[in-house]
């Protein structure tokens, strides 16, 4: 069984922007350090990070800057899958050279209805071109967003041909059957669920952890489920984090995460998103804060 | 009414690759020159060009190299819409500085179910940041592929606020009702249909022309429909190009276009595609050539 570079909880770290929409490295580093303090590692450049809204150069600069600020690259699982093969290779190579723990890789996501052979060829090209045994890939299965799914056969083919490189997956399908199927077929595969609503279930099935948007705002409670999934309290703890998830996802996810960080850290500049996303409307902002307040939500330690 | 930088026929020019999958500029320039000789202008970096499979740097280098080889930038309508705002700005600015006739712009295509406000904000940012009155944008409406459609209200808002910049659209929905609706609401908008099967219909409705994949292989006949759409022969000519289109689209489009160019130019190296696309299987290749031969198809003047 391959050593696990990551287990437990990761957050697709939301990316703060300055007024000119350039990445705000200081705020980002502060948020990364807070997440680490809550036992949450760093899936930077995920969907909730607006990763695909950042150029390859911006992503390399952010990674370098975070490392320069003292954040351990082993805690980072950057998203490096781009639409263009050459972009994916460049960004992935840079991440591996910087010593990241692993990369979370979207398939090329412009063309739809592509064949498994084509997706396989894409990953094979990236792996061969990067050509580094330190490359550890987590497949990013998010059919609703990428529209390019990883089927069970394709996953098996990648594991078979690149067993030391293709070591895990983030499953954002939201389908517990898919977690079960993957873990039945490939019990040593490092399976992360894409929502904490399935964390207890995923651990019970033999999964490795959870990479979830709402870990940006509720990391300690989610990690607590991971740490205690075998205890008698597990289902009650799971119910608690599922409730928070349900409340937050009643609002547009990415601007809501930013609004919650802005609100609880008393730092209103956190609210900005890059187009094509839009920030919450004032009624949505009020509704979100009222809704989380009603369930006693807080973000301890987030204030500067 | 805005002057028309483009009318008639454009081809999303297929991109040939070398054995290492780098762009093959010599073959590309040769194909561009053949297309121009057939009254077909150059929508480089479209969907059928595998444009999104090329990095921003690769696209800038290709553009520069084609211009260096003597191809008039005014004949080029490069695809410049990327997932990341900063990539779209960089590539679009470069294209405008090089003097292209216009750009064909996908919306940011990673996030799905984004709001019209978000798509509007994305285009507004690009237009303001490029900040050049020579920028002429054709919106690229391809809901089946981008999954991010341009609705009639959004189009109207962009035309109203940027009347000298947002001047046209390529409509790859395949829906003649959408052509009619746009031309009824915005009669001065430069509407190109995305398949020659709708060329006569689009011209009859007041459209400007056609930007079609199969223009890579059948440009003279398609241009002939454009040039003669008001003649008595128009419907018969339309039937001829529609038949060719129907036959070719019975096979995977992009590798089929490359196979046809390889076959008729007797240049087998044309066959390569970048992942996630795959080339035709041998039975598909035989089937395609047999099918086009059966309808008397040829590519006059394509041989070296």
Interface residues (C-beta under 8 A of the other chain):
Chain A: X21 X47 X52 X53 X54 X55 X56 X57 X58 X82 X83 X84 X85 X86 X87 X90 X107 X108 X109 X110 X111 X112 X114 X115 X117 X118 X119 X121 X122 X124 X125 X144 X145 X146 X147 X148 X274 X275 X276 X277 X278
Chain B: X21 X47 X52 X53 X54 X55 X56 X57 X58 X82 X83 X84 X85 X86 X87 X90 X107 X108 X109 X110 X111 X112 X114 X115 X117 X118 X119 X121 X122 X124 X125 X144 X145 X146 X147 X148 X274 X275 X276 X277 X278
